[in-house]
Amino acid sequence: MADPQTALRQLPAVTTVLATREAEALVERHGRQATTDAIRKALHDLRQTYLPSGGSALARERAPSPSDVAGSAARLLDTLSTLRPVFNLAGTVLHTNLGRALLAHAAIEAAVAAMRHPVALEYDLDTGTRGERDDHVRSLLRELTGAEDATVVNNNAAAVLLCLNTFALRREAVVSRGELIEIGGAFRMPDIMARAGADMIEVGTTNRTHAADYRNALNARTGLVLKVHTSNYRIQGFTAEVGARELAGIADAAGVPLMNDLGSGSLVDLSMHGLAREPTVREAVQEGARLVTFSGDKLLGGPQAGFIVGDRALIGEINRNPLKRALRVDKVRLAAIEATLNLYRDPDRLASRLPTLRALSRTSGEIHAQALRLRSAMAERIGDAFTVEVVDCFSQIGSGALPLDTLASAALSIRPHGSQSALDGLAASLRRLSRPIVGRVADGALLFDLRCLDDADEPAFLAALSERNADRP
């Protein structure tokens, strides 16, 4: 057996690695101290890899070059950033844990410009006086929804909270028991109502609520009537609910506003793009809701935001609520919102410009062809311990939108020749890449649903797979 210390001396010194062009680039990006520490860690990991064999494995193989070590250090430095890009191949388009909607190119450009330069955020260029930040999106939201006025906050939960606090603080908010939703992250409508200072009045039963239930609950202490679109579940069978148009009439007769929380919210008829139909914001406004709330980063396909559209007088009250300042959006997000909303003014090209809609509307045939194209390259990079096949599968929309509807798709299915632990190890190793690859395990296979992998991202995807083998002894 080779002398371990003699064999390990083949590893390059820290100073030698620092002299490489690759390390110089790392110093420019991360600083000398961080780069040096990463190189030392990379060399330590290599020593730990080769020590069990007494250095014999290193004696048999080509010793890692200084550039190889610099590459390992680069990957270590990349992993220091925990909020980094991943490949979403889990089969959920609007994956809450992976950041939901991808921004359109126009939104990214607008956000970058807002980061690089001062902008007229609250400055009226015509008069030279203070302006309102909502003005940048108000006219667009009015045009796209048909509402009299609009405002924006940092997410839809904030929009709901702000409306309730404005109109039902120390008053009653009437809501159907069948609409007291809970969504991911332990968000519960009753909790939001309590934090807003509203007294929740439940009407009806879990599966059936009637117009009389609402009428009997309305009194002098009622602040608003709340309707919640159950976007993340469905109650089927022996059910009854009061439609928004009828409910708006009941609320108006009592002199209180109807607030319709759409949750995901959509500005277009999704059935035009081959998807199941969801109620649009414009329809909710036309049905008589005096306030409508919806998200920006779900079906709308923009950055995280919460929109409130409705009667001008009510929006004015909301904007005078001190909570509005605490919930407002910054210039970067506002720029991205404006750019995203502008895309909706050109519906003929919306699907090609909005990444969320493009991913949702891809055909299974298109995705299947992509899977066939990638199978051999995937098999080569994964190794002989696994079998790679193309299989049919179903994608989910995600983020509570259209919970009963799935999209026909195709996936690369990876099965181990050995134990399940080999598959678990593969999945873990792919999550440790500088750009992690996230799939899902089902029926003993690791599935990579390709719905969210654009053709333009294929080279980067294959490069990430190749990286997995770079650090192997």
C-alpha positions, 0 to 999 in steps of 0.5 A, spaced: 500 500 500 502 506 498 504 511 503 498 515 505 502 522 506 506 521 500 500 520 495 496 526 499 502 530 497 500 530 490 494 535 492 496 542 490 498 547 495 493 553 497 498 558 494 498 554 487 491 553 487 490 561 488 495 562 482 490 559 477 485 563 473 479 560 476 481 562 483 483 569 480 476 570 478 473 567 484 477 572 488 474 578 484 467 575 485 468 573 493 474 576 495 481 573 497 479 570 504 473 567 502 476 564 496 482 561 500 477 558 505 474 555 500 480 552 497 482 549 504 475 546 505 476 543 498 483 540 499 480 538 506 475 534 503 479 531 498 484 528 503 478 525 507 476 522 500 482 519 499 485 517 506 480 511 507 484 507 501 491 509 504 492 514 498 492 508 494 486 511 490 490 517 489 496 513 487 492 510 481 489 516 478 490 523 476 491 527 482 486 533 481 489 539 478 490 546 481 484 548 476 480 542 479 481 544 486 479 551 484 472 548 481 471 545 487 472 551 491 467 555 486 462 550 487 463 550 495 462 558 494 456 557 490 452 553 496 454 558 501 448 562 497 442 558 500 437 562 496 439 560 489 436 558 482 434 551 482 431 546 476 423 545 478 422 538 475 417 536 481 411 537 476 408 543 480 408 549 476 407 554 481 411 551 486 410 555 493 416 552 496 420 554 489 418 561 489 411 560 485 411 564 478 417 566 474 418 573 472 417 575 464 423 578 461 420 585 461 418 584 468 426 583 470 428 588 465 424 593 469 426 591 476 433 591 474 432 598 471 429 600 478 435 597 482 440 601 478 437 608 478 433 613 482 425 612 479 419 617 480 416 612 485 412 618 489 414 624 485 409 627 480 414 629 474 408 633 471 407 638 477 414 637 481 410 635 487 409 628 491 406 623 488 403 616 489 406 610 488 400 606 486 399 611 480 404 607 477 399 601 476 392 604 478 390 605 471 392 598 468 389 595 474 382 599 472 383 597 465 384 590 466 379 589 471 373 594 470 374 596 477 373 604 479 380 604 483 385 599 485 391 599 490 397 594 491 400 591 497 405 585 498 401 579 498 394 577 498 394 575 505 396 582 506 390 585 502 385 581 505 388 583 512 388 590 510 380 590 507 378 587 514 381 591 518 379 597 514 371 595 514 370 590 520 375 593 526 371 591 532 365 590 527 362 583 524 365 580 518 360 575 515 362 569 512 360 562 510 363 556 514 364 552 507 369 558 505 374 558 512 380 556 508 387 554 510 392 554 505 400 552 506 404 555 511 398 555 516 395 561 513 387 560 516 382 565 514 379 565 521 386 567 524 387 573 519 380 575 521 382 575 528 388 579 527 385 584 523 380 585 529 374 583 526 369 579 529 367 573 525 360 571 524 360 564 521 353 562 517 351 556 514 354 549 514 360 546 511 357 544 505 351 548 504 350 555 505 343 559 503 341 566 502 337 566 508 343 565 512 347 571 510 340 575 511 339 573 518 346 574 520 346 582 518 345 587 523 348 594 525 354 591 527 356 588 520 362 591 517 362 587 511 360 580 508 366 576 505 366 571 500 372 566 499 374 563 493 375 556 495 381 555 490 385 550 493 380 545 495 373 543 492 366 540 496 362 536 492 356 532 492 350 535 497 352 542 496 349 549 496 352 556 496 350 563 494 353 566 488 357 572 488 352 576 484 346 574 489 350 575 495 352 582 492 345 584 492 344 582 499 350 586 502 348 592 498 341 592 501 344 591 508 348 597 506 355 593 507 360 592 502 361 585 499 369 583 499 370 577 494 377 574 495 379 570 489 386 568 492 390 566 486 386 570 481 386 571 473 386 576 469 384 572 463 380 566 461 384 560 462 380 556 458 382 560 451 389 557 453 387 549 454 386 550 461 380 549 466 376 555 467 377 560 473 373 566 475 376 572 472 377 578 476 373 582 471 367 577 472 368 578 480 367 586 479 361 585 474 358 581 479 357 586 484 363 585 489 365 592 491 372 589 493 376 584 490 382 581 492 387 577 488 395 575 488 400 577 483 405 571 483 400 565 482 396 565 476 397 572 474 404 570 473 408 576 476 412 578 483 409 577 489 403 582 491 396 583 493 391 587 489 385 590 491 380 593 486 373 596 487 369 602 489 373 608 489 370 610 495 372 604 499 379 604 496 380 611 498 379 608 505 383 603 505 389 607 503 388 612 509 389 606 513 396 606 517 397 599 516 397 600 508 404 603 509 406 597 513 404 593 507 406 597 501 411 594 496 418 597 494 420 600 487 423 594 485 417 590 485 412 595 483 416 596 477 416 588 475 408 589 477 407 594 472 411 591 466 407 584 468 400 588 467 402 591 461 403 584 458 396 583 459 394 589 454 397 584 448 393 578 449 395 575 443 402 574 445 401 573 452 402 566 452 409 567 449 411 572 453 409 570 460 413 564 463 407 561 467 402 561 462 407 558 457 409 553 462 401 551 463 399 551 456 405 546 453 402 540 450 404 533 452 406 532 445 411 537 446 414 535 453 414 528 450 419 530 445 423 534 449 424 528 454 426 523 448 431 528 446 434 528 453 433 521 455 440 518 452 444 524 455 441 524 462 442 516 462 450 517 460 450 522 466 447 519 471 451 512 470 450 505 469 447 504 476 440 507 474 435 506 468 432 512 465 426 512 461 421 516 458 414 516 462 407 519 461 405 523 468 401 529 470 403 536 472 399 540 477 398 548 477 400 549 484 399 554 489 392 552 490 389 554 483 385 549 480 386 543 485 382 538 481 385 539 475 392 536 472 396 537 466 398 531 461 405 531 461 412 527 460 417 525 465 424 522 465 423 516 470 430 514 473 430 507 477 436 504 481 438 497 479 439 496 486 436 498 493 432 504 494 437 508 498 441 508 491 435 513 489 435 517 495 442 518 494 442 520 487 436 525 489 440 528 495 446 529 490 442 532 485 439 537 490 447 539 492 449 541 485 450 549 484 444 549 481 440 544 484 435 539 480 429 538 484 424 532 482 419 528 486 420 520 488 414 516 486 413 508 485 420 507 487 422 512 481 425 519 481 421 523 476 423 529 472 417 532 470 419 537 464 413 541 463 417 547 467 424 546 463 424 551 457 428 548 451 433 554 452 435 551 459 437 544 456 444 546 456 444 548 463 440 542 465 445 537 462 451 542 465 448 541 472 448 533 471 455 533 468 457 537 475 455 531 479 461 527 476 466 532 477 468 531 484 467 524 484 474 520 486 
